[in-house]
Amino acid sequence: MNSMGIDKAVGATRVVVAMSGGVDSSVTAALLHAEGYDVVGITLQLYDHGAAVAKKGACCAGQDIYDARRVAENLGIPHYVLDYESRFRDSVMEDFADSYLRGETPIPCVSCNQTVKFRDLLTTARDLGADCLATGHYVQRRMGPEGAELHRAVDKRRDQSYFLFATTREQLDFLRFPLGGLEKDRVRAEAERHGLAVADKPDSQDICFVPQGSYASVVQKLRPGAADPGEIVHVDGRVMGRHEGIIHYTIGQRRGLGLGGETEPLFVVRLEPEARRVIVGPKAALARDAVILRNLNWVPAGEIPAEGRAVEVKLRSVSEPAPARIFMRHDGAAEVVLDEPQFGIAPGQAAVCYDGERILGGGWIVAAESRATAGVPNRETTTTAAAV
């Protein structure tokens, strides 16, 4: 059994590495090549090449494709650039725009991992005769009594487990994450040690197809007329002002509302896209302790028991895990009941469940409720997570 957990000689084990052109994926390829694996690099062209060349700080852009090619040439490994532009637009960008129009706050990086990378690219890797697909994500794959498990990275500042909650058991069997046990400083040092041209390259900060973080401009480009104006209304019914499109707002937002004269700060409490209304109120109006999820991906074998399962749940990528209990509902959805109310829970984000360092899975947030006013939803029948 080699270090990839495959019962083959290292030199006979083919590893396809997803190379974005950044330091992390480049070091992944370099480390595996140094171990003697048969490494093949693949870079995905995900959106307009010409526009990408001029954009700094984004992954899978024109410059990044060039950087990935340089690293592969330096290592002496085969390298392929695959045109996934139409797949990326259909699976990620279109859904991103529609999600904003529904008043949600999407996470396109999760959608990309879920579809283009861990579905389409994984299939391509198998077609190339790969024994596994390796990426530069900061997350750990460990073997447990039920098989492969996903765990948080050693470097908690770089941990990307939240963005990988949709990874299935079958995908985990084929995926490898060599950087999950390393600190970022060590990865930079390895890049220098291997003489990689990207050793000092800055980490990408923006979503790859969103220049300078301007989400609204991208949505307007994809959906002309999306920024229809409307009213900003207080939870007590007062009209507070006007807005230039709900696509500029997200649940929990405080800055940029352009409202004054109140004795306490106001936050976005709710978005009503059909009426084009932004509902605002005090922080207390944001408190929710029940979260409804769709498309739950549950990694452990078996069903979630009727009495639920205790978990810790992250409701945004930057939030700390909060104690909760997850249930399956009779309508096929999942429900997370929080021990204490949380604030700023936004539809379109993900609720990711942990058991200590292990990622159990998660789902997309459809709604957040207060049990004190909404009541506890019916959970008469336990449904298998895989069916949701």
Secondary structure as the mmCIF struct_conf table of DSSP 4:
data_model
#
loop_
_struct_conf.conf_type_id
_struct_conf.id
_struct_conf.beg_label_comp_id
_struct_conf.beg_label_asym_id
_struct_conf.beg_label_seq_id
_struct_conf.end_label_comp_id
_struct_conf.end_label_asym_id
_struct_conf.end_label_seq_id
TURN_TY1_P TURN_TY1_P1 SER A 3 MET A 4
BEND BEND1 GLY A 5 GLY A 5
BEND BEND2 ASP A 7 LYS A 8
HELX_RH_3T_P HELX_RH_3T_P1 VAL A 10 ALA A 12
STRN STRN1 ARG A 14 ALA A 18
BEND BEND3 GLY A 21 GLY A 22
HELX_RH_AL_P HELX_RH_AL_P1 VAL A 23 GLU A 35
TURN_TY1_P TURN_TY1_P2 GLY A 36 GLY A 36
STRN STRN2 ASP A 38 GLN A 45
BEND BEND4 TYR A 47 TYR A 47
HELX_RH_AL_P HELX_RH_AL_P2 HIS A 49 VAL A 53
TURN_TY1_P TURN_TY1_P3 ALA A 54 ALA A 54
BEND BEND5 GLY A 57 GLY A 57
TURN_TY1_P TURN_TY1_P4 CYS A 59 CYS A 60
BEND BEND6 ALA A 61 ALA A 61
HELX_RH_AL_P HELX_RH_AL_P3 GLY A 62 LEU A 75
TURN_TY1_P TURN_TY1_P5 GLY A 76 GLY A 76
STRN STRN3 HIS A 79 ASP A 83
HELX_RH_AL_P HELX_RH_AL_P4 GLU A 85 PHE A 88
HELX_RH_PI_P HELX_RH_PI_P1 ARG A 89 MET A 93
HELX_RH_AL_P HELX_RH_AL_P5 GLU A 94 LEU A 101
TURN_TY1_P TURN_TY1_P6 ARG A 102 GLY A 103
HELX_RH_AL_P HELX_RH_AL_P6 PRO A 108 CYS A 112
HELX_RH_PI_P HELX_RH_PI_P2 ASN A 113 LEU A 121
HELX_RH_AL_P HELX_RH_AL_P7 LEU A 122 ASP A 127
TURN_TY1_P TURN_TY1_P7 LEU A 128 GLY A 129
BEND BEND7 ASP A 131 ASP A 131
STRN STRN4 CYS A 132 ALA A 134
BEND BEND8 TYR A 138 TYR A 138
STRN STRN5 VAL A 139 GLY A 144
TURN_TY1_P TURN_TY1_P8 PRO A 145 GLU A 146
STRN STRN6 GLY A 147 ARG A 152
BEND BEND9 VAL A 154 ASP A 155
TURN_TY1_P TURN_TY1_P9 LYS A 156 ARG A 158
HELX_RH_3T_P HELX_RH_3T_P2 SER A 161 LEU A 164
TURN_TY1_P TURN_TY1_P10 PHE A 165 ALA A 166
HELX_RH_AL_P HELX_RH_AL_P8 ARG A 169 PHE A 174
STRN STRN7 LEU A 175 ARG A 176
TURN_TY1_P TURN_TY1_P11 PRO A 178 GLY A 181
BEND BEND10 LEU A 182 LEU A 182
HELX_RH_AL_P HELX_RH_AL_P9 LYS A 184 ARG A 193
TURN_TY1_P TURN_TY1_P12 HIS A 194 GLY A 195
TURN_TY1_P TURN_TY1_P13 ALA A 197 ASP A 200
HELX_LH_PP_P HELX_LH_PP_P1 LYS A 201 SER A 204
BEND BEND11 ASP A 206 ASP A 206
TURN_TY1_P TURN_TY1_P14 CYS A 208 PHE A 209
BEND BEND12 VAL A 210 VAL A 210
HELX_RH_3T_P HELX_RH_3T_P3 PRO A 211 GLY A 213
HELX_RH_AL_P HELX_RH_AL_P10 TYR A 215 LEU A 222
BEND BEND13 ARG A 223 ARG A 223
TURN_TY1_P TURN_TY1_P15 PRO A 224 GLY A 225
STRN STRN8 GLY A 230 HIS A 234
TURN_TY1_P TURN_TY1_P16 VAL A 235 ASP A 236
BEND BEND14 GLY A 237 GLY A 237
STRN STRN9 VAL A 239 HIS A 243
BEND BEND15 GLU A 244 GLU A 244
HELX_RH_3T_P HELX_RH_3T_P4 ILE A 246 HIS A 248
TURN_TY1_P TURN_TY1_P17 ILE A 251 GLY A 252
TURN_TY1_P TURN_TY1_P18 ARG A 255 GLY A 256
BEND BEND16 THR A 263 GLU A 264
STRN STRN10 PHE A 267 GLU A 272
TURN_TY1_P TURN_TY1_P19 PRO A 273 ARG A 276
STRN STRN11 ARG A 277 GLY A 281
HELX_RH_3T_P HELX_RH_3T_P5 LYS A 283 LEU A 286
STRN STRN12 ARG A 288 TRP A 298
BEND BEND17 PRO A 300 GLY A 302
HELX_LH_PP_P HELX_LH_PP_P2 GLU A 303 PRO A 305
TURN_TY1_P TURN_TY1_P20 ALA A 306 GLU A 307
STRN STRN13 ARG A 309 LYS A 314
BEND BEND18 LEU A 315 ARG A 316
TURN_TY1_P TURN_TY1_P21 SER A 317 VAL A 318
BEND BEND19 SER A 319 SER A 319
HELX_LH_PP_P HELX_LH_PP_P3 GLU A 320 PRO A 321
STRN STRN14 ALA A 322 MET A 328
TURN_TY1_P TURN_TY1_P22 HIS A 330 ASP A 331
BEND BEND20 GLY A 332 GLY A 332
STRN STRN15 ALA A 334 GLN A 342
BEND BEND21 PHE A 343 PHE A 343
TURN_TY1_P TURN_TY1_P23 PRO A 347 GLY A 348
BEND BEND22 GLN A 349 GLN A 349
STRN STRN16 ALA A 350 ASP A 355
TURN_TY1_P TURN_TY1_P24 GLY A 356 GLU A 357
STRN STRN17 ARG A 358 GLU A 369
HELX_RH_AL_P HELX_RH_AL_P11 ARG A 371 ALA A 374
HELX_LH_PP_P HELX_LH_PP_P4 VAL A 376 ASN A 378
BEND BEND23 THR A 381 THR A 381
HELX_RH_3T_P HELX_RH_3T_P6 ALA A 385 ALA A 387
#
